[in-house]
Amino acid sequence: METHKQLTIGLFGFGVVGEGLYKVLQKTPSLNATIKKICIKNYSKKRDAPASLFTTDKNDLLNDRDINVIVEVIDDANAAFNIVSTALINGKDVVSASKKMIAENLPALLELQQKTGCSFLYESAACASIPVIRNLEEYYDNDLLHSIKAIVNGSTNFILTKIIEDGLDFKQALLLAQQAGFAESDPVLDIEGYDAVNKWTFLLTHAYGIIESPENLLFNGIQNLHTIDAVVAKEKKQEIKLVAQAYKLNNGKVAAFVLPQFVNQTDHLFFVKNEFNGVVIESSFADKQFFYGKGAGSYPTASAVLSDISALRYQYKYEYKKLYHHTPHQLTNDIYLKVYISFETDENIPKDKFEWIEEWHTQTDRNYLVGVIALQQLLQNNWWKENNNSLILSANPVIEEIETRKSKKKNLELASI
């Protein structure tokens, strides 16, 4: 019978996730994993663990030959990359929860894994308690994967729930999220969509073999949402969610973006409220599958870290099958999106950049339109998120049959001359 590897852990970080993991490991002795040393920044801070476990010297962990697993759950992306790369070079397996670090350094991390043969697992870096990476890695063949869309940020989802359902304004909802511990005191990474696009960057690698920097993807957060947007959503019996999505187009290429979106009651994501995350995966033969779970918090995130630690007992590694064993899909920005934009004055709206405008509503304090525009236009220009403008995708945003509509539009223009 195969004996499982004894895991001796060096833990970096003892915040919400680190402490959660420490407590969870104490409750799961069958795992055969023990924390030998914990590296923290501030030694004098009172912590609910024996003082002998703690050190401020990273080398006490990275150079200890007994420690064969490094678990990294800190919020400094540069320091995290230094820790992870040193650990891999030193022959240690690594578990990480640092989405920003992974998104910004993915090519280097892939190279290190190939060079060292060590495992680098990071299930907890996206959707906390939902095992989305392992499922994309093991279960879905990317030739059959039509689309994946998800709510991957619990803080923004909590805020949107409070705005749409409880009628709070943005500032009130944000304050409530901070008081509940779902948003940081500096919430920019969450609110402006950076956290979501970081997660989406490496989920695209596991889904389609695509490697892309976060700044090259079209994304925005919820910072510009206005009261009228919530009113329009309610009138349409829809919710507004910050949705990360990727679609395989008819030409086989993949379009990906992270933007606020109106969501219908027929959509699984409609029912994902507060700090919960949800992932909808659609494939050729399995149709739609829906994953739902807590996307933030001490124990949900620690449970995903624990799952990765457990997998290391069997020498589990990500194979990056879509990248190395298939032909990776290509990312394309050559698509059109149906969008809703609310604005104060139409001086800031470049009407000529739209393929067509379907609705235009003028009101006393704020106006809005619904129209179709090239994704490339949004990627190259920022007018849609400046001047207090608010852009939200329609419920079915991707338009592929654009050429037919364009030729119809041209004929109408010629007929009116």
Secondary structure, DSSP 8 states (H G I E B T S, - for coil): ------EEEEEE--SHHHHHHHHHHHT-GGG-EEEEEEE-S-TTS--SS-GGGEES-THHHHT-TT--EEEE--S-HHHHHHHHHHHHHTT-EEEE--HHHHHHHHHHHHHHHHHH---EE-GGGTTTTS-HHHHHHHT--TTTEEEEEEE--HHHHHHHHHHHHH---HHHHHHHHHHTTSS-SS-HHHHTSHHHHHHHHHHHHHHH-----GGGSEE--STT--HHHHHHHHHTT-EEEEEEEEEE-TTS-EEEEEEEEEE-TTSGGGG--TTEEEEEEEETTTEEEEEEEE-SSHHHHHHHHHHHHHHHTTT-----HHHHTS----B----EEEEEEEES-GGG--GGGEEEEEEEE--SS-EEEEEEEEHHHHHH--GGGSTT-EEEEEEEEEE--HHHHHHHHHHHHHHT-
